[in-house]
């Protein structure tokens, strides 16, 4: 399935109405602190900064840095230096999309804090809202389709306005995913149980 602008718009229309913010602890306060730290790194990225930024975004995730990463993708100082050089040159095309713990979710969060008006966050809830299943999609091409569609929908001449609209839309998809994911998983569990029962008869 292609994540074009029409599909993302239709999915956004299904999102629950109500407050735009995600009510999880001090979400907005923590988000602002992270944005501030990332802004301070502008033009000064080094290996330590990339590693610290990766650890910071992983604080929002259930695994720790390097926990399940193939040895070829571990965040070494050399790898972090290459990524830092790309960030300082503002050349994200050279940045591997799984550099934060071999994870598109972690990498999307890192890039979001680096450039909030250009990189929406991608996670299992957003994926569930858009695809109506619980598969973990880690491919860069999936994220790039999502990113292009979200930017097209939020596009504005003022980066701050665009960043704000991206956040609102991303949180709508997050809340919709939280709402549909339990039903998707319950349905899959019931299907598995039914297959087990049939195989025993």
WOCOR-V89843 format. One record per residue. N is the residue number from 0. SS is DSSP state (H for helix, E for strand, L for the rest). OMEGA is omega in whole degrees, -180 to 180 (* if undefined). NEAR is the number of other ideal C-beta (glycine too) atoms within 12 Angstrom. Layout:
# WOCOR-V89843
<<N,SS,OMEGA,NEAR> <N,SS,OMEGA,NEAR>>
This chain:
# WOCOR-V89843
<<0,L,179,17> <1,L,177,16> <2,L,179,33> <3,L,-175,18> <4,H,-178,22> <5,H,-180,15> <6,H,-179,25> <7,H,177,35> <8,H,-180,21> <9,H,179,19> <10,H,177,34> <11,H,180,33> <12,H,180,17> <13,H,-175,21> <14,L,-179,30> <15,L,176,20> <16,L,176,12> <17,L,-174,14> <18,L,-177,14> <19,L,-174,23> <20,L,173,20> <21,L,-175,30> <22,L,178,14> <23,L,-180,16> <24,L,180,12> <25,L,-174,13> <26,H,-174,20> <27,H,177,19> <28,H,178,13> <29,H,180,20> <30,H,180,30> <31,H,179,16> <32,H,179,17> <33,H,179,30> <34,H,180,28> <35,H,-180,16> <36,H,180,23> <37,H,178,31> <38,H,-179,19> <39,H,-179,17> <40,L,-174,28> <41,L,179,18> <42,L,-177,16> <43,L,-178,17> <44,L,171,31> <45,L,-177,20> <46,H,180,24> <47,H,179,18> <48,H,178,29> <49,H,180,38> <50,H,179,30> <51,H,178,26> <52,H,178,38> <53,H,178,44> <54,H,-180,27> <55,H,-179,29> <56,H,179,37> <57,H,173,31> <58,L,178,25> <59,L,-172,29> <60,L,-172,26> <61,L,179,14> <62,L,179,20> <63,L,-178,19> <64,L,180,29> <65,L,-176,24> <66,L,-178,18> <67,L,-174,18> <68,L,174,24> <69,L,-175,13> <70,H,180,11> <71,H,-176,12> <72,H,177,25> <73,L,-178,22> <74,L,176,38> <75,L,177,20> <76,H,-180,16> <77,H,180,14> <78,H,179,28> <79,H,178,32> <80,H,179,21> <81,H,179,23> <82,H,178,38> <83,H,179,33> <84,H,178,22> <85,H,180,22> <86,H,179,33> <87,H,179,23> <88,L,-177,15> <89,L,-179,17> <90,L,-176,14> <91,H,179,27> <92,H,-180,13> <93,H,-178,16> <94,L,177,31> <95,L,-173,28> <96,L,179,31> <97,L,-172,30> <98,L,176,41> <99,L,176,45> <100,L,179,33> <101,L,-171,28> <102,L,175,40> <103,H,179,35> <104,H,180,35> <105,H,-179,41> <106,H,179,39> <107,H,178,42> <108,H,178,38> <109,H,-178,48> <110,H,177,40> <111,H,-180,37> <112,H,177,41> <113,H,-179,40> <114,L,-175,27> <115,L,180,33> <116,L,-176,27> <117,L,-173,24> <118,L,174,35> <119,L,179,44> <120,L,178,42> <121,L,174,44> <122,L,-176,36> <123,H,180,30> <124,H,177,31> <125,H,179,43> <126,H,180,36> <127,H,179,31> <128,H,-175,37> <129,H,-175,41> <130,H,-179,29> <131,L,171,23> <132,L,-176,21> <133,L,177,23> <134,L,177,18> <135,L,-177,20> <136,L,-174,28> <137,L,-174,25> <138,L,179,19> <139,H,-177,23> <140,H,177,15> <141,H,179,26> <142,H,-178,34> <143,H,176,26> <144,H,179,26> <145,H,-179,41> <146,H,-180,35> <147,H,-179,23> <148,H,-179,32> <149,H,179,42> <150,H,178,28> <151,H,-179,23> <152,H,-175,30> <153,H,-170,33> <154,L,179,20> <155,L,180,16> <156,L,-180,9> <157,L,-179,12> <158,H,-180,18> <159,H,178,15> <160,H,179,16> <161,H,179,25> <162,H,180,30> <163,H,180,23> <164,H,175,26> <165,H,-179,39> <166,H,180,31> <167,H,-178,25> <168,H,179,36> <169,H,179,42> <170,H,175,34> <171,H,180,36> <172,H,178,44> <173,H,-179,37> <174,H,177,30> <175,H,178,33> <176,H,177,35> <177,H,-179,26> <178,H,-175,21> <179,H,-174,29> <180,H,179,29> <181,H,179,15> <182,H,178,18> <183,H,-179,25> <184,H,177,20> <185,H,179,14> <186,H,180,17> <187,H,178,19> <188,H,179,15> <189,H,179,14> <190,H,178,15> <191,H,179,14> <192,H,-180,14> <193,H,178,14> <194,H,178,13> <195,H,-179,12> <196,H,180,11> <197,H,-178,10> <198,H,179,9> <199,H,-178,8> <200,L,*,7>>
